[in-house]
Amino acid sequence: NILKIFGALLPIVREKIQGAPKALVVSPSLPKGPDDLVSIRTAGGCIFLEGNSPRTTVYAASRFLQDNLGARWFWPEDDGEYLPRLRRYEIPEIDWSSTPAFRYRDLSQCGYHGHVPTEHWLAKLGMNMGGESKSVADLFIRTTGGHIIGVEGDKMFAEHPDWFSLIDGRRVKEGVAGCWSNPDFNAAMVERLKDRVRINRSEILRAFPYDTCLRCQCPGCTKNPDRSSRWFDYYAYLAEEVKKEFPDIRVAGVAYQEYRLPPSHPVKGLEWVEYCQYDRCYIHQLGDTNCPVNQKSMKVLGRWREMAPLGVYGYHFDIFGDGHFVPLWNMLADEARTYARMGFVRMKTEMPISRPRGAAREKLGHIKFRIPYYIYAQLTWNPDANVDEILRDWCEHVYGAGAGPMHEYLVRFAEN
């Protein structure tokens, strides 16, 4: 980026320089801690771009390029990048540091996974989760899991029918959720989780049952009538077994489907439980007392806060099946500020991406939703960011002479 901006190729030195008159120093030298920390400062004619891990130095470098040199990454791939052309940069006095409001920040690719340009874009905007490609693994906190607790297949059913769910009094091939009270099934699930952690060199285990399927009805699996407690107690057992081989693995959970409501007792040992918020209204703000949908959703979130560190799993973009662009940024800002006040540690939403060959540009997922994707990413770091300033800056860079009318249009669109 420095080469593109200035036309100058800076020599790269991978060791400490003694007595250098001027240098751009990128270093993971800040104190380690649970939260990402970045700093930009100047001293002795040098610019120090620092993080508290190798990964966070990327955020410091990107922030310097944006705030001090005017670079922008509005959407993934080269055509979303804006780099000014500069001849000179006078080094000012800088002493800036920042910690994000949310410890874990995620725009989760859907429909087109593992797209490296998208993952580079995520990292430049300070997202520390959402990467899936091995080539960029060090840019993200490595997680493993997903909907992997279950069993399926004709061969498996022939060999282990007792591993399958009991449905209406018999073990059936459709019972892919598995029998959570079967010791052999449990051992197989523990080994599956260990394999995932081992292969992916994972830092966080985030596993949950197979999606949209009936759960086992046997006496052992239904002994606990509270379905949320049933799953989270079982997950605690699985995690404990995994930790025997991987004691440093962190574990996170998801509140979803029949285990979406708060359990009867606190969930212990989890980094977070992310509440799948498909029960909110996308028109009214969360605190609107005239919106019964959001009032109900907030009551559930309030109860969950008593059970575990909390995050939210959003569906802001993929709830609209036809993929129409929706100007959600005012609602996103309200969410981010509300959840920051409530002490959430994680914000995540699904980011539908589609790149059908020969499709019109406006049909590409990363283009359709590019403005709210861009704003969402910034709000996960700083919920108090001025959304109108971000939008105005976007219009000035992207629309050129049309910036004024486009800004007015987008503001009115969002307000309505």
HUTA-V769240 format. One record per pair of residues at least 24 apart in sequence whose ideal C-beta (glycine too) atoms are under 10 Angstrom apart, sorted by the first residue. I is the first residue (numbers start at 1). J is the second residue. Records with the same first field share a line. If there is no record, write none. Layout:
I->J ; J
//
This chain:
1->61 ; 62 ; 64 ; 65 ; 69 ; 71 ; 73 ; 81 ; 83 ; 124
2->61 ; 65 ; 69 ; 71 ; 83 ; 86 ; 89
3->83
4->71 ; 81 ; 83 ; 84 ; 85
5->65 ; 69 ; 70 ; 71 ; 83 ; 84 ; 85 ; 86 ; 87 ; 89
6->69 ; 83 ; 84 ; 85 ; 86 ; 87 ; 88 ; 89
7->85 ; 86 ; 87
8->86 ; 87
17->46
19->44
20->44 ; 45 ; 46
21->45 ; 46
22->46 ; 47 ; 91
23->47 ; 48
24->48 ; 49 ; 61 ; 64 ; 91
25->49 ; 50 ; 57
26->50 ; 51 ; 54 ; 57 ; 58 ; 60 ; 61 ; 64
27->51 ; 54 ; 57 ; 60
28->52 ; 53 ; 54 ; 55 ; 56 ; 57 ; 60
29->57
30->56 ; 57 ; 60 ; 97
33->99
34->103 ; 271 ; 345
35->99 ; 100 ; 101 ; 102 ; 103 ; 104 ; 345
36->60 ; 98 ; 99 ; 100 ; 102 ; 103 ; 104 ; 105 ; 126 ; 128 ; 141 ; 381
37->97 ; 98 ; 99 ; 100
38->62 ; 63 ; 64 ; 96 ; 97 ; 98 ; 99 ; 100 ; 126 ; 381
39->63 ; 94 ; 95 ; 96 ; 97 ; 98
40->64 ; 67 ; 68 ; 94 ; 95 ; 96 ; 97 ; 98
41->93 ; 94 ; 95 ; 96 ; 97
42->68 ; 91 ; 92 ; 93 ; 94 ; 95 ; 96
43->93 ; 94 ; 95
45->91
46->91
47->89 ; 91 ; 92 ; 94
48->94 ; 95
50->97
52->99
53->128 ; 138 ; 141
54->138 ; 139
55->123 ; 128 ; 138 ; 139 ; 140 ; 141
56->100 ; 126 ; 128
58->120 ; 123 ; 124 ; 126 ; 128 ; 138 ; 139
59->98 ; 100 ; 123 ; 124 ; 125 ; 126 ; 127 ; 128 ; 139 ; 381
60->96 ; 97 ; 98 ; 126
61->124
62->123 ; 124 ; 125 ; 126
63->96 ; 98 ; 124 ; 125 ; 126 ; 381
64->94 ; 96
65->124
66->124 ; 125
67->94 ; 96
68->92 ; 94 ; 96
70->397
71->124
72->124 ; 374 ; 393 ; 394 ; 397 ; 398
73->120 ; 121 ; 122 ; 123 ; 124 ; 125 ; 374 ; 377
74->121 ; 125 ; 370 ; 371 ; 373 ; 374 ; 393 ; 394 ; 397 ; 398
75->117 ; 118 ; 121 ; 364 ; 366 ; 367 ; 369 ; 370 ; 371 ; 373 ; 374 ; 398
76->115 ; 116 ; 117 ; 118 ; 119 ; 120 ; 121 ; 122 ; 124 ; 353 ; 364 ; 366 ; 367 ; 370 ; 373
77->115 ; 117 ; 118 ; 120 ; 121 ; 355 ; 364 ; 366 ; 367
78->117
79->361 ; 367
80->117 ; 121 ; 366 ; 367 ; 370 ; 374 ; 398
81->117 ; 120 ; 121 ; 124
82->397 ; 398
84->397
98->126 ; 381 ; 382
99->381
100->126 ; 127 ; 128 ; 340 ; 347 ; 380 ; 381 ; 382 ; 383
101->336 ; 337 ; 339 ; 340 ; 341 ; 344 ; 345 ; 347 ; 379 ; 380 ; 381 ; 382 ; 383 ; 384 ; 385
102->128 ; 272 ; 311 ; 312 ; 336 ; 339 ; 340 ; 344 ; 345 ; 346 ; 347 ; 348 ; 379 ; 380 ; 381 ; 382 ; 383
103->128 ; 129 ; 141 ; 271 ; 272 ; 309 ; 311 ; 344 ; 345 ; 346 ; 347
104->128 ; 129 ; 141 ; 143 ; 204 ; 252 ; 271 ; 272 ; 274 ; 309 ; 311 ; 344 ; 345 ; 346 ; 347 ; 348 ; 380
105->129 ; 130 ; 141 ; 311 ; 346 ; 347 ; 348 ; 376 ; 377 ; 379 ; 380 ; 381
106->130 ; 131 ; 140 ; 141 ; 143 ; 274 ; 311 ; 313 ; 314 ; 346 ; 347 ; 348 ; 349 ; 350 ; 351 ; 377 ; 380
107->314 ; 317 ; 347 ; 348 ; 349 ; 350 ; 351 ; 353 ; 373 ; 376 ; 377 ; 380
108->132 ; 313 ; 314 ; 318 ; 348 ; 349 ; 350 ; 351 ; 352 ; 353
109->133 ; 350 ; 351 ; 352 ; 353 ; 365 ; 366
110->315 ; 317 ; 318 ; 349 ; 350 ; 351 ; 352 ; 353 ; 354 ; 365
111->318 ; 323 ; 350 ; 351 ; 352 ; 353 ; 354 ; 355 ; 365
112->351 ; 352 ; 353 ; 354 ; 355 ; 356 ; 364 ; 365 ; 366
113->353
115->353 ; 355 ; 366
117->366
118->351 ; 353 ; 355 ; 365 ; 366 ; 373
121->366 ; 373 ; 374 ; 377
122->351 ; 373 ; 377
124->377
125->373 ; 374 ; 376 ; 377 ; 378 ; 380 ; 381
126->377 ; 378 ; 380 ; 381 ; 382
127->347 ; 348 ; 351 ; 376 ; 377 ; 380 ; 381
128->380 ; 381
129->204 ; 206 ; 346 ; 347 ; 348 ; 380
130->348 ; 351 ; 377
132->200
134->200 ; 201
137->200 ; 201
140->203
141->202 ; 203 ; 204 ; 250
142->197 ; 200 ; 201 ; 202 ; 203 ; 204
143->196 ; 197 ; 200 ; 202 ; 203 ; 204 ; 205 ; 206 ; 207 ; 250 ; 252
144->193 ; 195 ; 196 ; 197 ; 198 ; 199 ; 200 ; 201 ; 202 ; 203 ; 204 ; 205 ; 206 ; 207 ; 249
145->193 ; 196 ; 197 ; 200 ; 202 ; 204 ; 205 ; 206 ; 207 ; 208 ; 251 ; 252 ; 253 ; 254
146->196 ; 206 ; 207 ; 208 ; 210 ; 211 ; 254
147->207 ; 208 ; 209 ; 210 ; 211 ; 212 ; 213 ; 254 ; 256
148->189 ; 192 ; 193 ; 196 ; 206 ; 207 ; 208 ; 209 ; 210
149->177 ; 178 ; 180 ; 185 ; 186 ; 189 ; 192 ; 193 ; 207 ; 208 ; 209 ; 210 ; 231 ; 234 ; 235 ; 238
150->175 ; 176 ; 177 ; 178 ; 185 ; 189 ; 192 ; 208 ; 209 ; 210 ; 211 ; 213 ; 215
151->175 ; 176 ; 177 ; 178 ; 179 ; 182 ; 185 ; 188 ; 189 ; 192 ; 210
152->176 ; 177 ; 178 ; 210 ; 213
156->188
160->184 ; 185 ; 188
162->218
163->188 ; 189 ; 216
164->216
165->210 ; 213 ; 214 ; 215 ; 216 ; 217 ; 218 ; 221
166->214 ; 215 ; 216 ; 217 ; 218 ; 219 ; 220 ; 221 ; 222
167->213 ; 214 ; 215 ; 216 ; 217 ; 218
168->214 ; 217
169->217 ; 218
171->216 ; 218
172->214
174->213 ; 214
175->213 ; 214 ; 215 ; 216 ; 217 ; 218
176->209 ; 210 ; 211 ; 213 ; 214
177->209 ; 210 ; 211 ; 212 ; 213 ; 214 ; 215 ; 216 ; 221
178->209 ; 210 ; 213 ; 215 ; 216 ; 221
179->215 ; 216 ; 217 ; 218 ; 220 ; 221
180->209 ; 215 ; 216 ; 218 ; 220 ; 221 ; 222 ; 230 ; 231 ; 233 ; 234 ; 235 ; 237 ; 238
181->216 ; 218 ; 219 ; 220 ; 221 ; 222 ; 223 ; 234
182->216 ; 218 ; 220 ; 221
185->216
186->234 ; 237 ; 238 ; 241
187->241
189->234 ; 237 ; 238 ; 241 ; 242
190->237 ; 238 ; 239 ; 240 ; 241 ; 242 ; 244 ; 245
191->241 ; 242 ; 245
192->238 ; 242
193->238 ; 239 ; 241 ; 242 ; 245 ; 246 ; 249 ; 251
194->241 ; 242 ; 244 ; 245 ; 246 ; 249
196->242
197->242 ; 243 ; 245 ; 246 ; 249
198->245 ; 246
202->246 ; 249 ; 250
203->248 ; 249 ; 250 ; 271
204->249 ; 250 ; 251 ; 252 ; 271 ; 272
205->235 ; 238 ; 239 ; 242 ; 243 ; 246 ; 249 ; 250 ; 251 ; 252 ; 253 ; 270 ; 271
206->250 ; 251 ; 252 ; 253 ; 254 ; 270 ; 271 ; 272 ; 274
207->235 ; 238 ; 239 ; 242 ; 251 ; 252 ; 253 ; 254
208->235 ; 252 ; 253 ; 254 ; 255 ; 256 ; 257 ; 259 ; 276
209->234 ; 235 ; 254 ; 256 ; 257 ; 258 ; 259
211->256 ; 257
212->257
213->257
214->258
215->257 ; 258 ; 259
224->263 ; 264
225->264
226->259 ; 261 ; 262 ; 263 ; 264 ; 265
227->257 ; 258 ; 259 ; 260 ; 261 ; 263
228->255 ; 257 ; 258 ; 259 ; 260 ; 261 ; 262 ; 263 ; 264 ; 265 ; 267 ; 304 ; 307
229->259 ; 262 ; 263 ; 264 ; 265 ; 267 ; 307
230->258 ; 259 ; 263 ; 264
231->255 ; 256 ; 257 ; 258 ; 259 ; 260 ; 263 ; 267
232->259 ; 262 ; 263 ; 264 ; 265 ; 266 ; 267 ; 268 ; 270 ; 273 ; 307 ; 308
233->263 ; 264 ; 265 ; 267
234->259
235->259 ; 267 ; 269 ; 270 ; 273
236->267 ; 268 ; 269 ; 270
239->269 ; 270
240->269
243->269
252->308 ; 309 ; 311 ; 345 ; 346
253->308 ; 309 ; 311
254->311 ; 313 ; 348
255->300 ; 301 ; 304 ; 307 ; 308 ; 310 ; 311 ; 312 ; 313
256->313
260->300 ; 304 ; 313
261->300 ; 303 ; 304
262->300 ; 301 ; 302 ; 303 ; 304 ; 305 ; 306 ; 307 ; 308
263->303 ; 304 ; 307 ; 308
264->307
265->307
266->306 ; 307 ; 308
267->304 ; 307 ; 308 ; 309
268->307 ; 308
269->308
270->307 ; 308 ; 309
271->308 ; 309 ; 311 ; 345 ; 346
272->308 ; 309 ; 310 ; 311 ; 312 ; 344 ; 345 ; 346 ; 348
273->304 ; 305 ; 307 ; 308 ; 309 ; 310 ; 311 ; 313 ; 345 ; 346
274->304 ; 308 ; 309 ; 310 ; 311 ; 312 ; 313 ; 314 ; 344 ; 345 ; 346 ; 347 ; 348
275->300 ; 301 ; 304 ; 305 ; 308 ; 310 ; 311 ; 312 ; 313 ; 314 ; 344 ; 346
276->312 ; 313 ; 314 ; 315 ; 348
277->301 ; 312 ; 313 ; 314 ; 315 ; 316 ; 335 ; 349
278->313 ; 314 ; 315 ; 319
280->312 ; 314 ; 315 ; 316 ; 331 ; 335
281->331
282->314 ; 315 ; 316 ; 319 ; 320 ; 326 ; 328 ; 331
283->331
284->331 ; 334
285->330 ; 331 ; 333 ; 334 ; 335 ; 337 ; 338
286->331 ; 334 ; 335 ; 337 ; 338 ; 339 ; 342
287->334 ; 338
288->334
298->338 ; 342
301->338 ; 339 ; 342 ; 344
302->342
304->342
305->342 ; 343 ; 344
308->345
309->343 ; 344 ; 345 ; 346
310->339 ; 342 ; 343 ; 344 ; 345 ; 346
311->339 ; 344 ; 345 ; 346 ; 347 ; 348
312->336 ; 338 ; 339 ; 342 ; 344 ; 346 ; 347 ; 348 ; 349
313->346 ; 347 ; 348 ; 349 ; 350
314->347 ; 348 ; 349 ; 350 ; 351 ; 376
315->349 ; 350 ; 352
316->349 ; 350 ; 351 ; 369 ; 372 ; 373 ; 376
317->349 ; 350 ; 351 ; 352 ; 353 ; 365 ; 368 ; 369 ; 372 ; 373 ; 376
318->349 ; 350 ; 351 ; 352 ; 365 ; 369
319->350
320->352 ; 368 ; 369
323->352 ; 354 ; 362 ; 363 ; 364 ; 365 ; 368 ; 369
324->368 ; 369
325->362 ; 367 ; 368 ; 369 ; 370 ; 371 ; 372 ; 413
326->368 ; 369 ; 372 ; 413 ; 414
327->371 ; 372 ; 375 ; 391 ; 409 ; 410 ; 411 ; 412 ; 413 ; 414 ; 415 ; 416
328->369 ; 371 ; 372 ; 375 ; 376 ; 414
329->371 ; 372 ; 374 ; 375 ; 376 ; 378 ; 379 ; 387 ; 388 ; 390 ; 391 ; 410 ; 411 ; 414
330->375 ; 387 ; 388 ; 411 ; 414 ; 415
331->372 ; 414
332->372 ; 375 ; 376 ; 378 ; 379 ; 380 ; 383 ; 387
333->375 ; 376 ; 378 ; 379 ; 383 ; 384 ; 385 ; 386 ; 387 ; 388 ; 390
334->379 ; 383 ; 387
335->376 ; 379 ; 383
336->375 ; 376 ; 378 ; 379 ; 380 ; 381 ; 382 ; 383 ; 384 ; 385 ; 387
337->379 ; 383 ; 384 ; 385
338->383
339->379 ; 380 ; 383
340->379 ; 380 ; 382 ; 383 ; 384
341->383
346->380
347->376 ; 377 ; 379 ; 380 ; 381 ; 383
348->380
349->373 ; 376 ; 380
351->376 ; 377
370->394 ; 398
371->395 ; 398 ; 410 ; 414
372->414
387->411 ; 414
388->414
//
